[in-house]
Amino acid sequence: MSTAQTTELPRSCDVLVVGAGIVGLAHAVAALDAGYRVSVVERDTRPVGASIRNFGHVCVTGQTGDLAELAAVSRERWLAVTERAGISALQSGGIAVARSPQEQAVLDELRSRRPGALELLTAAQVRAALGGCGEDVVGGAHLRADLRVDPRTTVDDLARWLATQPNASVHFRTAYLGTDGTHAETTRGRIRADRIIVCTGHDLDHLYPALAEQHDVRRCALQMGLVDAPGGRTIAPAVLTGTSLLRYDAFAETAAAADLRTRLEADHPELSTIDANVMFTQRPDGRLLVGDSHRSEHTVDPFLDEDTTDTIAGEIGRVLGVDSLRFRQRWQGVYATSNRAPYLAADLDDHLSVRIVTSGVGMTIAFGLAARAL
């Protein structure tokens, strides 16, 4: 994968965005749409960070409060920009699979709280959507508003499209070094910018360590894999399980979630140990992105744990009703996390802003954050 880029920096721009992940590109698109001249700098040759190491799931239904507002705006902007850029955004929604009465109770309660947000499904309907499922599936729900994009290609395609637009430029292999208040210093020289928006995710501490410490921004490492779809199945929606119902606030804030948490901790302590969110999505080539576990540190070890992989694979196999999954790739995802807030929006002065997502929902809220910032 290679990204089209401009190698020579312009002498000036209205908005300089640091970081070509989904949060940075969303802010660049918003700036361009607002009529500004925008440039993006990215230290890597192509997007390789959190924005390509995820499920490509825009989880609108799972959000509440402020995040729900951001996700709703983001959904509409996803649809608009992917149409303009010729990128596929699937409106197939998501499916939350219920494998116990406690999981179904969470879905029932959310359905009563938010009529129209989700459609309850029978076990037979879940089986049809997944091309087969385990015998313990009792029902589920269709999450209508959720979107899917291919994380392996979407961010790269978006950067490539942005680089072709009038009044926009994208500069890979160009690291941001800081600003004197009027100019940004980069490894390719200086550029005058009226506003700089730093969207470097978990690497914020490389540039502004005091800000990262103030907001307790750490790195969250997760284990994921790419597997063959059993029997060549086509599974259009993103698929969530009981662990997902304890991770996304719309589900986790239901009264029924307390009973579900107690049951999962008692019956499946191995999932709690790895802080699992067992889910999967399908890439255009038919293979499934599967995961994931969570472990937070300021600096994370790069090593993958095979017991964790086995735990995740076993759970997904049971959801799909198969004995094993064939892995094609395994990797460690890393994104910014903080116990203080789900995102960090800090204006350090009139010239310099920081925008990073600290909760693993960057694909879900990036365009909403950008709309608010610009």
N, C-alpha and C positions, 0 to 999 in steps of 0.2 A: 504494500500500500504506500503510495507516495502522494503528497499533498502539493497542489499548485501553490506557488508563493511568489512574492516579490522580494528580491534579495536586497535591493537598495532602499534604505529608509527615506521617506520624504523628509523635508526639512521641518515640517510642522503638520499638526493635525488638531482638530478640535477635541477629540477624545482618543486617548491611548488606552487600550485594554491589554492587561498583562495576563497571559494564559489563554490557550486555545482549547480548553476543555469546554463542556457544554455551558457552564456558567459564564465563562468569558465570551464565548461566541454569542450567547443569548444577549449579553450586554452590548456586544458590537452590533448585532442586528437592530436592537432597540435604538442605539445611537444613530445608526444609518437611517432608520425610518423616521427619526426625529429631525432629520435634515443636517446632521453633523458630518464632518469629515472624520473618518475613523480609521485607526490603524491598530492591528493586533500584533503583539510580539509573543513568541513562544520559544522557550529554550531548546526543546526537542525538535527533531526532524519532522515528526508527525505526532498526532495525538496518541499517547501511550498510557495515560493515567487512568484515574477512576472512571472517566467518561466512556472508556471502551471495555472496562473490566466488569461490567454490570449486566443486568438482565434486559436493559432497554425497556423497562416497564415504567410507564407514566401512571403512577398509582393515585389517581384522583379520588377514588371512592374511599380510600383508607385515611384521608386527612380530615382534621377538624379545625375549627377556629381560623386563626390567621393562615395556617398552612392550607386549609381548604380554599380560602380566597385566592391565595397565590396559585394553587393548583388549577383552579377553574380558569383563571386568566392564562396560565401557562398552556393549558390544553388548547384553547382557541388559537393561541399564537403558534403552538406546534403545528396545528393543522394548516394555518396560513403560510408559515415559512416553508414547510415541507412541500406544499403545492408550488410555491414560487421557485424553490430550488430543485424540484423534480425528485424529491426523496420520499420514500414510502413511509407512511405512518398508518398502521393498521388500527381501525376502530372496532376491533373484535372484542374489546373489553377484557375482563379477567374472570376467572372462576375460582371461588373459594370452595375447596373440597372439605366436606364435613365427614369425619370418620368416627364420630362419637356423638351421643346426645348432647354433651356439653358444648361441642363445637357447633352443632346445629342450633343450640339455644342462643349462642352469640349472634348468629346470622338472623335468626327469627327476631331477636330484640332490635338489631340494627334496622331490619326491614320495617318494623313498626315505628321506629324513631324517624326514619328517613324514607318515607314512601317514594317509590320511583327510582331511588338510587341503586337498588339491587332487586333482582328477580330471583325468588327462591326456586331451587331445582330439586327434582327427585333424584334418587340414586340412578335410575335408568337414564335420565337426562345427562347426568354427569358422565356416566359410562359412554354415552353416545358422543359427547363433546371430546372425551379423552381417547376414544377408540378402544376403550376397555379400562377397567379399574379393579382395585382390590375388593374382596368380598366384604370388608368392614366399612365401606363407604355407605353412609346412610342418607346423604343428600348434599346440598351445597347451595351456592348462589352465584348468579351472573352479575358481575360488577360492570354496569353498562358504560360508565364514563371513561374507564381506563383505556389507555392507548398503548401501542407497542411500536418500537422502532428497533432496527438492528444496531446494537451498540458497536459492532465491529466496523461499520461503514458510515453510520449517520454523521458523526462528528467530523470525520475527514471530509465527507461530501459537503457538509455545511461550510467548512472552512474554504474548500475549493470554490464553492459558489460565491461566497462572500468576497473572495479575492478577485472575482471578475466584475464586481459591481462598481459603478462610478462612485468616486469619493470614499472608497474602501481599499485597504491593502492588508495583507497578512504576511508576516515575516517569521518563518521558522528558523531554527538554529540561531536565535537572537535572544539573549538573556537580558532581562531588566536588572539594572544595578542600583537604581535609586533616582531621586529627583532633588533638584536644588530649589524647587518652587515654581520654576517656569519651564525647565527642560528636564526630560528624562535621559538618564545615561543608560546606554545599552552596549552590548558587546559589538555592535555595528555602528556605534557613534551616538550622537546626541539628536534628540528630536524635541522640538518645542510642542507642548501640549497644554491646552487650556484646562483639561481635566484628565487625570489618570485614575483608572479603576483597576485595582489589583484583584485578580481572580485565580489565585494560585493554589486553592484548596489546602490540602494537608501540609504543603510546604510553606505555609505562611511564616513559620518560625525562621526560615532561611532569610527572609527579608525584614520582618518586623517581629523579632522574638518577644519583645515586651508586650506587644498587643496579643500575641498568641498565648503568653503566660497569663495575662489579665483575664482572658476569656477561656482559659484552660482548654485550648485547642490541642488535641492529641491525634494520633493516627490509629485508625481502626483497620485491622487486617482481617480479611475474610478468605476462605477457601472456596473455590468454584471449579467447575469442570465443564467440558463439552462432551456429550455422549451421543451415540446413535439413538434415534427414536426407535423404540421397540417395534418391530414389524413394519418399519417405514411409516408409522402413523403421522397424520397431519393433525396438529393441535393448535388451533388458531388463537385462543385466548392465552394470556398469562395465567399460570396456575399457582394458587396459594394454598397453604395447608393450615392446620391448627396452630402451628408456631407463628405463622404470619398474623393470626388473629390476636396474638399477644404483643405484636410489634407495632402495628399501625393503630394510631389512636382511636379512629372511628370504631374499631372493633374492641380494642383494649379498654375503652372507657365504659363499655356496657357493664351492667351489673352481673350478667352471666359470665363475664370473663374471669371473675374471681374463682368460680368453680372449675372453669377450664384450666386455669393456671395450677390449681391444686391437683387436678387429675394428671396433667402432663408431668408435673414435677414428681408425682408418686409413681406413675407408670413408665415414664420415659426420662429418667434423670440424666441419661447421656445427652439428650437434646439440650437440657438446661446447662449442662457442663460446658458445652461449646457455644452457648448462646445462639442457638440455631434459628434461622428463618428458612425453613425447607420450602423451596418453590422452584419453578422452572418456566422457561419460555423457549419458543422454537425459532431458530434462525431461518433465513430464506433457503439455506441448503438442506433443511430438514432436520438438522441435528439440534439437540436440546442443550441450552445453557442451564446448568443445575447448580444449586448451592443452598445456603451458604452458612458459614460460621462467623463469629465475631470475637475479636480480641483487641483490646485497646491499650496502647503504650505511647509514650512520646517517641520512642524509636522501636520499631517492630523487627523481630527476627524474620529472616526471609524463608524459613524452613516450613515446609508443608508436613502435616501430620496425617499419616495414612489411616489411623483410627478415626480421625474426623471425617476423612473422605468416605470411609466405609459406612460410618453412621449416616451421613447425608444420602449416600447412594442406596442404602438399605431402606430408608424412609421413602425415597422417591420410587423405588421399585415396588414397595408395598402399595403406594398410591396408584401406580399404573398396573398393578397386578402381574408383575414379572419378577423372576427370580434374581436377575442380575442386569447390570447396565454395562455397555462397552464404552470405556473412556477413550476419547481421542486426544484430549488436552486437559491439563490441570494447571491452575495458576493461583497466585495470591493477588487479590484485589486490595487496594489501600485507599481509604478516603478519610477526610477530616471528621472528627467527632468532638463533641463537647457536651458535658452535662448541664451547661448553663442555658443553652438555647439551641434551636434547630438550625439556625443560620446566624452568621455574623455580618451585619451591615454597619460599618463604622466609617464616618467621615472624619479623617484625621485633620483636614483643614479644607478650605474652599477649593483646593486644587487636587487633593488626593483622597480617594475612597478605597475601602476594602469590601469586597463582597464574596463570601464563601459560604457554602452549605456544610453544616456540621452534624448531619443526621442521616446521611445516606439516601436522601430524596432529591438529589441534584437534578436528575432527569425530570422529576415531577414538578419542581417549583422554579427552575432556572429562569424561564421566560417570564414568570410572574414577578420574580425579584427584579429582573431587568426592566420591566415595564414600570415598576415603582421607582427605580433608581433614576430613570431618564425622564 
